[in-house]
């Protein structure tokens, strides 16, 4: 009998059918707070971030693409510390194959809690690097992977994917919004390229030599849409990591 009582005491009672339970999850913050956060983010982007430096407007895409300097600004304004780890690397010196996968973890400086993680990868078989000497661009490949991971983490942590895209080069090439990546660069892209070169203090002859080395063209008007977009981001990447 005692054993039966113990069994009964250990049974978890079933709730009565007439007990009403709210099965819909409640919001973690109020709608007013959510709207305020979005408004503050939009205001910061409008007043503190610079087109061509922090983000780029690329022809054929509705939203601007977030660039590394802009991601760094958002990281600072939100009070995140960055933790970078190379989670996978391939360095085949005999075959000249190099690939890196990086994880960036963002941690709140105020609470110490992890806010988001981002993954970025880069290898020398990508279209932008396949024609280059693989042994001379190892550092660039690693920096590109870090940049992609950072932007991925920032978009998640700041909930800013509604304002920005991930890097244009990472978007599907078959997207109907892209008006022919192999078509000649648009006037808008060329103007943005000129502004970027000027703002970063890069000598025009240096930019021209880089263009010859990377795309085998001697004038910016010979770049394709895809090449112009990649070149602008590469200039920003090299400058910010120099």
Secondary structure, 3 states (H helix, E strand, C coil): CHHHHHHHHHCCCCCCCCCCCCCCCCCCCCHHHHHHHHHHHHHHHHHHCCECCCEECCCCCCCEEECHHHHHHHHHHCCEEEEEEEEEEEEECCCCEEEEEEEEEEEECCCCCEEEEEEEEEECCCCCCCCCCHHHCHHHHHHHHHHHHHHHHHHHHCCCCCCEECCHHHCCCCCCCCCCCCCECCHHHHHHHHHHHHHCCCCHHHHHHHHHHHHCCCCHHHCEHHHHHHHHHHHHHHHHCC
